[in-house]
Each structure stands twice: as C-alpha cells, then as structure tokens.
Amino acid sequence: MPVFDVLIVGGGHAGAQAAIALRQRGFAGSIAIVGDEPLPPYERPPLSKDYLASDKPFERILIRPATFWAEQAIALLTGRLVTTVDADARTVTTADGVTLGYGTLVWATGGAARRLSCGGADLGGVHGIRNRADVDRLQTELPDATQIVVIGGGYIGLEAAAVLRKFGKQVCLIEAQDRVLARVAGVDLSRFVEDMHRQQGVAIRLDTQVACVEGATRATGVRLSDGEAIPADLVIVGIGIVPAVEPLLAAGAAGGNGVRVDAACRTTLPHIFAIGDCALHANRFAGGAEIRVESVQNATDQAAVAARAIMGEDAAYDAVPWFWSNQYDLKLQTVGLSSGHDRAILRGDPASGKFSIVYLRDGRVVALDCANNVKDYVAGRRLVADGVIASVEQLADPAVPLKTIAA
C-alpha cells in the first residue's frame, strides 16, 4: 500500500496550492494529490469565460506546467475518486479499490455542480459547467444549437450567457429569485447586470421556477411552473455546487453543508485538514457565521494556512474574501461579504459603466462591488479588512479617493 506523508484529495486550486505551499515552505516529505479527473490541476474560473469562449487553450489555464509536479516530487494520482476514509487506520480507498495511506490528509475536493431536481434533468443537451469535460462536451454541441436556456442567475450562468451571446446564440436566462446575483450582491448591482445583459440581447426571466426539461432523449425546451414552454436546443444549469464531503462525514467528521474546520483548517478528525469550497468555517467577514467561500482566494489562502499548520507553525485563516467576474466589457470585482448589510451606498453613475457600491453593517464598511473600478477595489480591500467607519457623504462621492479614507 503506498503511504504518503501528506495526501491531498482533490486536484483543484485548493489541493494544488496546498502542495505548492508545502514545498515552498521547505516540506521534504512525500506528497501526493489524488483527483478524480485524468488531468493535472487547472484553473476553474476560466471554464465559464475564456475557455468556453475558446480564447484560452487548456494549456494556458494549467495552474503549473505539466512538468512542475514531477520536478517538485509531487505525485499526481489522476482519474481516481476517493470514496471512503478510515481516520483510525489513516487510509483512503478509491472507487477502483486502491488503498492509500497518509500521515496527514488534506481534503480539497470542492464540490459537484448541483443538478436540477425536476424531470428531464438527465436528458442529452443538459449541461453543467464545473470541469473541463463539461465544457468540452458543451462546445461540441454548440455549433448545432441556436436557442439556449441558462438556468441560474449567478456568476456561472451570467458568464456563460455572455459567451453564448458572443457566439450569436439566442439566450434566455431563468432565475428563481427576483434578481440575479441575489446571494452575493445588492439590488443596485443586480439591476445593472440585468440591464447590461438585456441590452446584449439576453432574455431574462426573474422570479421564475422551472417545472421540467422537455424532450424524449434530448432537451427540446424548458417548461416553466406557469405552464409556458421555452424552446431550447441546449440547457445550461448553473445553480451552485454540492460540497463533496460525504466520505469525510461518513468517517465521523463534523459538518453538513461542508465539513467543519477550525481556524487552522483542521477538521474534527485527527490528522485531517479541509480547505477550499468544501470547508465550512467561521468567517469574521460574515459576522462570525459558519460559511463556505467558493473562490480562488479562499482556496489559495486556506491552502497556505493548512501548509503552515502541517509544518508545525501557528496559523489562522482570516483573509479578506474577494471575487471577480468578466461579462462583456464588465470587469466586476468584489471584496468582502455583503450579506447582512444594512446600507448600500452607490458611488458613481452606473450609466457610465464605472461605479462602485459600498456596503455597510452597523456603520462599518463590510464589502464593495466595483464595476470597472480597480482603484476603488484596491483601496476597498483595506476598508473591509479594517472595518472602517466613514461618513456616507465621503463614501458616496467618487471625487473622494477611497485610499484617503483608508489612510
């Protein structure tokens, strides 16, 4: 049975960065990354943007060149899905029956694209966007598709809609809530994004439920709960992820919607860490609530914390969350978490295409959404990190640089 000093389960951003961080800090023990895809670690965000648009080949979204892993003595065990964990024996077993031993286990599995729960979810032509294979399948079917329904008004759905309009497709986007980006942004930004997509020709249906996907063997349309049918050659589903933590929970780890970790990214099982999209942690920027943060930033920063802890150093995760999205000519950058805010301050004119929204909670800056406004984003990170209290008049005036408020 192969035994590794550190075994990392998951070949995405979090897993790759954990291995990289360990080597950068001088860890000399054996490291292996076991992942369910037959590929070296690569970036996920471009899948719904540059990679789907064919603007970047796969080689350009690799986290490191293919030769890097062997050079750093990091074993890549690809195409293997870990299905069970034995915390007492310090082993994991894969779906094909291979058992691997570990000194320390890092669980970095992220999650699987959430599937529709209605009829027709398994028809041909219904796609998620979570890994390279998803997008490759979608790309092979795009040339023969004219009408495409996108279900979900989060980042994935909106980014995909923007790429599809670039290809000249007819796009209808369906969102169950009363605005897009409802989980991650305030009303002003949601309305701006909706207007932008409508101007680009996307039909947006808000507050709309999907009853089923219609078709015999392939999708031919989406039927709504009010009985209306929208024709579709393809359906793209972007309704979030389900954290891939079942083996850890079955082994006795605490959690539910994710696996619970402490400030050093340790689970409740000995010698097992969890990082990235699947890690449920108390987050200062969410008012101390336990959340999962689905972002490259979170994956990278938690990987660094786990690496330090494995090396015996004091480490605690307290990074400012940040996110980004590219849609058409919009570069949207978000810092902090706006959930639970009690005031939103518009800074600039959305009609100009360059503006920011500053979110306050109890008078303190907790988040910013910055549309084509890099200066505000950069300065805003410090405002959020420090929980700065500033006057509404200053925050609302784009002539007042945020860096002067941060200072």
ABEGO torsion letter per residue (X at the ends): XBBBABBBBEABAAAAAAAAAAAAAGBABBBBBBBABABBBBBAAAAABAAAAGABBAAAABABBAAAAAAAGBBBBBGBBBABBBAAAGBBBBAAGBBBBBABBBBAAEBBBBBBABBGAABBGBBBBABAAAAAAAAAAAAABABBBBBEABAAAAAAAAAAAAAGBBBBBBBABABBGAAABBAAAAAAAAAAAAAAGBBBBBGBBBABBBEAABBAEBBBAAGBBBBBABBBBBAEBBBBAAAAAAAGBBEBBEBBBBAAGBBABBGBBBBEAABBBBBAAAGGBBBBBBBAAAAAAAAAAAAAAAAGBBBBBABBBBBBBBBEABBBBBBEBABGBABBBBBEBAAAGBBBBBBBBGGBBABBBBBGBAAAAAAAAAAAAAGBBBBAAAAABAABBAAAAAX
